[in-house]
Amino acid sequence: MIFKSLTSRLLLLLALSVCNLTLQAQDGAAAADPNAGKTLFTNYCASCHNKDMKTDMTGPALAGVQERWAAYPKTDLYSWIRNSQALIKSGHPRANELWNKWKPGVMTNFTLNDAEIDHILAYIDGVANGTFGPKVVVNSGPVGAAEEPKKNNTLLFVIIAFVLAMFALVLSRILSNLNYMIATKDGVAGVARQSLKSLLLSRGVLTFGVFALVVLGGYTSVNQAVSLGRQQGYEPEQPIKFSHATHAGLHKIDCQYCHDSARKSKHSSIPASNTCMNCHAAIKVGSKHGTAELTKIYASIGFDPKSGKYIENYDRMSEDQLKEVFSAWVVDDQMKNRGKSYAAAEAEFNDQWEGIKEALTDPKTGDYKIQGPIEWVRIHNLPDHAYFNHAQHVSVGKVECQTCHGKIQEMEVVQQHSPLSMGWCINCHRQTEVKFDNEYYKNYYAKYHKELQEGTRKKVTVEDIGGLECQKCHY
C-alpha cells in the first residue's frame, strides 16, 4: 500500500511537471511576436537572407528552418544563430552540413537572447506560410505619386503677346489716321499725320511698355523663386555604379538595412563602406561589373579581397603599394574567371585602376587619396527652412520609402522621383489617413475616436491632427 501511494504521488508530480512545461512552452510560443521579429530580421538578417523566406540569397532561404533543425534540441538552433563557427568546430552534424554547402561565407555572430530569436523565427514562419508579410505598396493618386510635368506654354504666350502688340499698333495707326482726317475736315491748321516712330515714342506707349516689363519681371522672378532648389528627375552619376534594382529589387534587401537611421533619426544617412562589407566581404565579384565597382569599395576601406583580410597600416601606404595589392586580385580574377591572358588581364586592371582613382577623387579640391570615404552625390535636398523628420514618417506614420522616392527597387541609377514641393507635401497630409489604432491617438484625440465609432466621421487625416500647421515644418 505504501509503495502504491508513493508511486501514485510520483506519477502525479510527474504529470504536473509535464503540464507545467507544456504550459510554459505554449506561453513562450504565444509570446513570440512576428512584429518584433520583423524589426530584428531587418536589423540582423536581411543583408544575407531573402525577405520572401523561400529564395536563396547570400545565405539560404529560411522557410522551414525550425523543421530542418527539429532532430536536435532547440538550444542547438539558438547556438547556431548566435555563433555558427563555434557550433561547427564542436562537430555538430547539422552545422557542418550547412557549412560544407555555404562556405566560405561566414555567418555573423549575434548577441541575441532566446526570446529575440523566437521573435525572428515567428516572423520567418509567418512570412513563409502567408499569415504575416509586408503590405503591397500601391502608388496611386496624388499621395505618393509624382506630379505630372507641366507643359511649357512660354512660346504660346510669346505668340499671343506679339499678336496683341501688332493689333494694338494697327489700332493706334487707325486711330491716328482717323484723328488726322477729322482735324483736316474741321479745317484745323498745323495738324500733321503721326509717324510710326512718334507713335512708338509717345507717352502712352512708353508707359504701357514700362508697366509690361514690371509685370513680366515680377512674374518671372516669382516663378523662378518658387522652383528654386527643385530638381525632380535629377539623376547624377555616382562614383560607384550601385544598382538599387539589383540590391533592393532582385535580392530584396530592405531599405532600412542600409539606411538604418531612417527609422530612428531625422536624417536617412548614406551607408558607410562597412555596411557594404557585411555582404561583400564574401561576395567579391559583381553580377554586372565584375571586380570594377567592388574594388572601389575595397580600395576605400582597405580590404584585400584576395586574402580576405583588412590591410594593416593601410592609410600610410603609397599609391604604388595599393596598386600592387589590387592588381594581384583583379588580374587573378580576369585570368581565372574570364579566361584572359596575363597581358589582357593587366590591361583590364589598368583601366579599372583609373576608374578607382576617378571615383575616389575629392570633387571639391580635385585631389585624390585612395584611402578614405566615398564621396556620394546627394540627390534629395530640402531647403534649410523646411523641417522633415524621417523617423516620424517611417516609424510612426509607417510611410513606405516608395511613397516619396518612387519605385526605388527598379532604379539602376537613383533619381529624384517626387517634386518635394510644399504643395506636394500639403496634399499628402490632406489625404493620408492616420492609423488610429495607436494608444497615443486614443488618449489625445478622444473626440475623433468617438466620432469614428458613432459613424459621424469616416477617417482622420494628418491635416486633422495638425499636419498643416506652419510651425510643424517651419519650426
SULLIN-V463366 format. One record per pair of residues at least 12 apart in sequence whose C-alpha atoms are under 10 Angstrom apart, sorted by the first residue. I is the first residue (numbers start at 1). J is the second residue. Records with the same first field share a line. If there is no record, write none. Layout:
BEGIN
I = J ; J
END
This chain:
BEGIN
28 = 114 ; 115 ; 118
29 = 115 ; 118 ; 119 ; 122
30 = 122
31 = 115 ; 118 ; 119 ; 122
32 = 115 ; 116 ; 117 ; 118 ; 119 ; 120 ; 121 ; 122 ; 123
33 = 115 ; 116 ; 118 ; 119 ; 120 ; 121 ; 122 ; 123
34 = 118 ; 119 ; 120 ; 121 ; 122 ; 123 ; 124 ; 125 ; 126 ; 127 ; 132 ; 133
35 = 119 ; 120 ; 122 ; 123 ; 126 ; 132 ; 133
36 = 116 ; 118 ; 119 ; 120 ; 122 ; 123
37 = 115 ; 116 ; 117 ; 118 ; 119 ; 120 ; 121 ; 122 ; 123 ; 124 ; 126
38 = 51 ; 119 ; 120 ; 121 ; 122 ; 123 ; 124 ; 127 ; 132 ; 133 ; 134
39 = 119 ; 120 ; 123 ; 256 ; 257
40 = 112 ; 116 ; 117 ; 119 ; 120 ; 123
41 = 116 ; 117 ; 119 ; 120 ; 121 ; 123 ; 124 ; 254 ; 257
42 = 120 ; 253 ; 254 ; 255 ; 256 ; 257 ; 258 ; 260
43 = 254 ; 256 ; 257 ; 258 ; 260
44 = 108 ; 109 ; 110 ; 112 ; 120 ; 257
45 = 59 ; 107 ; 108 ; 110 ; 120 ; 253 ; 257
46 = 58 ; 59 ; 251 ; 252 ; 253 ; 254 ; 255 ; 256 ; 257 ; 258
47 = 59 ; 247 ; 251 ; 252 ; 253 ; 254 ; 257 ; 258 ; 275 ; 276 ; 278 ; 279
48 = 60 ; 61 ; 107 ; 108 ; 251 ; 252 ; 253 ; 278 ; 279
49 = 61 ; 62 ; 251 ; 252 ; 253
50 = 62 ; 63 ; 250 ; 251 ; 252 ; 253 ; 254
51 = 124 ; 127 ; 128 ; 133 ; 134 ; 251 ; 252 ; 253 ; 254
52 = 124 ; 127 ; 128 ; 130 ; 133 ; 134 ; 251 ; 252
53 = 65 ; 123 ; 124 ; 125 ; 126 ; 127 ; 128 ; 129
54 = 124 ; 127 ; 128
55 = 251
56 = 251
57 = 250 ; 251 ; 252 ; 253
58 = 102 ; 105 ; 107 ; 251 ; 279 ; 280 ; 282 ; 283
59 = 102 ; 105 ; 106 ; 107 ; 279
60 = 98 ; 101 ; 102
61 = 124 ; 128
62 = 121 ; 124 ; 125 ; 128
63 = 121 ; 124 ; 125 ; 126 ; 127 ; 128 ; 129
64 = 121 ; 124 ; 125 ; 128 ; 129
65 = 77 ; 121 ; 124 ; 125
66 = 121 ; 124 ; 125
68 = 94
69 = 94 ; 95
71 = 94
72 = 92 ; 93 ; 94
74 = 114
75 = 114
76 = 92 ; 94 ; 95
77 = 94 ; 95 ; 117
78 = 112 ; 113 ; 114 ; 117 ; 118
79 = 109 ; 110 ; 112 ; 114
80 = 92 ; 94 ; 95 ; 107 ; 109 ; 110
81 = 107 ; 108 ; 109 ; 110 ; 111 ; 112 ; 117
82 = 107 ; 108 ; 109 ; 110 ; 111 ; 112 ; 113 ; 114 ; 117
83 = 106 ; 107 ; 108 ; 109 ; 110 ; 111
84 = 96 ; 98 ; 99 ; 106 ; 107 ; 108 ; 109 ; 110
85 = 99 ; 106 ; 107 ; 108 ; 109
86 = 109
88 = 100
103 = 282
104 = 282
105 = 279 ; 280 ; 281 ; 282 ; 283
106 = 281 ; 282
107 = 278
108 = 278
135 = 400
136 = 400
137 = 399 ; 400 ; 401 ; 402 ; 403 ; 407
138 = 400 ; 402 ; 403
139 = 400 ; 402 ; 403 ; 404 ; 406 ; 407
140 = 403
141 = 428 ; 431
142 = 424 ; 427 ; 428 ; 431
143 = 403 ; 404 ; 424 ; 425 ; 426 ; 427 ; 428 ; 429 ; 430 ; 431 ; 432
144 = 399 ; 400 ; 401 ; 402 ; 403 ; 404 ; 405 ; 406 ; 417 ; 418 ; 424 ; 425 ; 427 ; 428 ; 432
145 = 402 ; 403 ; 404 ; 405 ; 406 ; 417 ; 418 ; 419 ; 424 ; 428
146 = 232 ; 403 ; 404 ; 405 ; 406 ; 416 ; 417 ; 418 ; 419 ; 420 ; 424
147 = 232 ; 417 ; 418 ; 419 ; 420 ; 421 ; 424
148 = 418 ; 419
149 = 232 ; 419
168 = 205
169 = 196 ; 199 ; 200 ; 205
172 = 196 ; 199 ; 200 ; 205
173 = 193 ; 194 ; 195 ; 196 ; 199
176 = 193 ; 194 ; 195 ; 196 ; 199
177 = 192 ; 193 ; 194 ; 195
178 = 193
179 = 191 ; 193 ; 194
180 = 192 ; 193 ; 194
181 = 193
226 = 421 ; 422
227 = 419 ; 421
228 = 383
229 = 381 ; 382 ; 383 ; 420 ; 421
230 = 380 ; 381 ; 382 ; 383 ; 416 ; 418 ; 419 ; 420 ; 421
231 = 379 ; 380 ; 381 ; 415 ; 416 ; 417 ; 418 ; 419 ; 420 ; 421
232 = 379 ; 380 ; 415 ; 416 ; 417 ; 418 ; 419 ; 420 ; 421
233 = 379 ; 414 ; 415 ; 416 ; 417 ; 418 ; 419
234 = 379 ; 380 ; 414 ; 415 ; 416 ; 417
235 = 377 ; 378 ; 379 ; 413 ; 414 ; 415 ; 416 ; 417
236 = 376 ; 377 ; 378 ; 379 ; 413 ; 414 ; 415 ; 416
237 = 376 ; 377 ; 413 ; 414 ; 415
238 = 359 ; 374 ; 375 ; 376 ; 377 ; 378 ; 413 ; 414
239 = 293 ; 296 ; 355 ; 356 ; 358 ; 359 ; 360 ; 361 ; 374 ; 375 ; 376 ; 377
240 = 292 ; 293 ; 294 ; 295 ; 296 ; 297 ; 355 ; 356 ; 359 ; 360 ; 374 ; 375 ; 376
241 = 288 ; 289 ; 292 ; 293 ; 294 ; 359 ; 412 ; 413
242 = 293 ; 294 ; 411 ; 412 ; 413 ; 414
243 = 288 ; 408 ; 409 ; 410 ; 411 ; 412 ; 413 ; 414
244 = 407 ; 408 ; 409 ; 410 ; 411 ; 412 ; 413 ; 414
245 = 407 ; 408 ; 409 ; 410 ; 411 ; 412 ; 413 ; 414
246 = 287 ; 288 ; 409 ; 410 ; 411 ; 412
247 = 409 ; 410 ; 412
248 = 407 ; 408 ; 409 ; 410 ; 411
249 = 407 ; 408 ; 409 ; 410 ; 411 ; 412
250 = 409 ; 410
251 = 409
252 = 409
253 = 409
254 = 409
255 = 400 ; 401 ; 402 ; 408 ; 409
256 = 268 ; 394 ; 401
257 = 271 ; 275
258 = 270 ; 271 ; 272 ; 275 ; 276
259 = 271 ; 272 ; 275
261 = 390 ; 391
262 = 389 ; 390 ; 391 ; 392 ; 393 ; 394 ; 395 ; 401
263 = 389 ; 390 ; 391 ; 392 ; 393 ; 394 ; 395 ; 396 ; 398
264 = 389 ; 390 ; 391 ; 392 ; 394 ; 395
265 = 389 ; 390 ; 391 ; 392 ; 394 ; 395
266 = 387 ; 388 ; 389 ; 390 ; 391 ; 392 ; 393
267 = 388 ; 389 ; 390 ; 391
268 = 389 ; 390 ; 391
270 = 376 ; 378
272 = 297 ; 301 ; 373 ; 374
273 = 297 ; 298 ; 300 ; 301 ; 372 ; 373 ; 374
274 = 297 ; 298 ; 301
276 = 294 ; 297 ; 298
277 = 294 ; 297 ; 298 ; 301 ; 303
280 = 294 ; 297 ; 298 ; 305
281 = 298 ; 303 ; 304 ; 305 ; 308 ; 309 ; 310
282 = 305 ; 308
283 = 305
284 = 298 ; 305 ; 306 ; 308 ; 333
285 = 305 ; 330 ; 333 ; 337
290 = 330 ; 333 ; 334 ; 337 ; 338
291 = 305 ; 329 ; 330 ; 331 ; 333 ; 334 ; 349 ; 352
292 = 330 ; 348 ; 349 ; 351 ; 352 ; 353 ; 355 ; 356
293 = 352 ; 355 ; 356 ; 359
294 = 356
295 = 326 ; 329 ; 330 ; 352 ; 353 ; 355 ; 356
296 = 326 ; 352 ; 353 ; 355 ; 356 ; 357 ; 358 ; 359 ; 360 ; 370 ; 374
297 = 356 ; 359 ; 360 ; 371 ; 372 ; 373 ; 374
298 = 310 ; 326 ; 356 ; 370 ; 371
299 = 314 ; 322 ; 323 ; 325 ; 326 ; 353 ; 356 ; 357 ; 360 ; 370 ; 371 ; 372 ; 373 ; 374
300 = 314 ; 315 ; 356 ; 359 ; 360 ; 369 ; 370 ; 371 ; 372 ; 373 ; 374
301 = 314 ; 315 ; 370 ; 371 ; 372 ; 373 ; 374
302 = 314 ; 315 ; 322 ; 370 ; 371 ; 372
303 = 325 ; 326
304 = 322 ; 325 ; 326 ; 328 ; 329
305 = 325 ; 326 ; 328 ; 329 ; 330
306 = 325 ; 326 ; 328 ; 329 ; 330 ; 332 ; 333
307 = 325 ; 329
311 = 325
314 = 370 ; 371
315 = 369 ; 370 ; 371 ; 372
316 = 371
317 = 370 ; 371
318 = 369 ; 370 ; 371
319 = 357 ; 369 ; 370 ; 371
322 = 370 ; 371
323 = 349 ; 350 ; 353 ; 370
326 = 349 ; 352 ; 353
327 = 345 ; 346 ; 348 ; 349 ; 350 ; 352 ; 353
328 = 346 ; 349
329 = 349
330 = 345 ; 346 ; 348 ; 349 ; 350 ; 352 ; 353
331 = 343 ; 344 ; 345 ; 346 ; 347 ; 348 ; 349 ; 350
332 = 345 ; 346
333 = 345
334 = 346 ; 348 ; 349
356 = 370
357 = 369 ; 370
358 = 370
359 = 374 ; 375 ; 376
360 = 372 ; 373 ; 374 ; 375 ; 376
361 = 374 ; 375
362 = 374 ; 375
363 = 375 ; 377
379 = 414 ; 415 ; 416
380 = 405 ; 415 ; 416 ; 417 ; 418 ; 419 ; 420
381 = 416 ; 420
382 = 420 ; 421
384 = 474
385 = 473 ; 474 ; 475
386 = 422 ; 471 ; 472 ; 473 ; 474 ; 475
387 = 471 ; 472 ; 473 ; 474 ; 475
388 = 472 ; 473 ; 474
389 = 473
396 = 434 ; 435 ; 438
397 = 432 ; 433 ; 434 ; 435 ; 462
398 = 434 ; 435
399 = 432
402 = 417
403 = 417 ; 418 ; 428
404 = 416 ; 417 ; 418 ; 419 ; 420 ; 425
405 = 417 ; 418 ; 419 ; 420
406 = 418
422 = 473
425 = 467 ; 468
426 = 462 ; 463 ; 467 ; 468
427 = 463 ; 468
428 = 461 ; 462 ; 463 ; 467
429 = 461 ; 462 ; 463 ; 464 ; 465 ; 466 ; 467 ; 468
430 = 460 ; 461 ; 462 ; 463 ; 464 ; 467 ; 468
431 = 459 ; 460 ; 461 ; 462 ; 463
432 = 459 ; 460 ; 461 ; 462 ; 463
433 = 459 ; 460 ; 461 ; 462 ; 463 ; 464
434 = 459 ; 460 ; 461 ; 462 ; 463 ; 464 ; 465
435 = 459 ; 460 ; 461 ; 462
436 = 448 ; 449 ; 452 ; 459 ; 460 ; 461
437 = 449
441 = 465
444 = 465
445 = 465
448 = 460 ; 464 ; 465
END
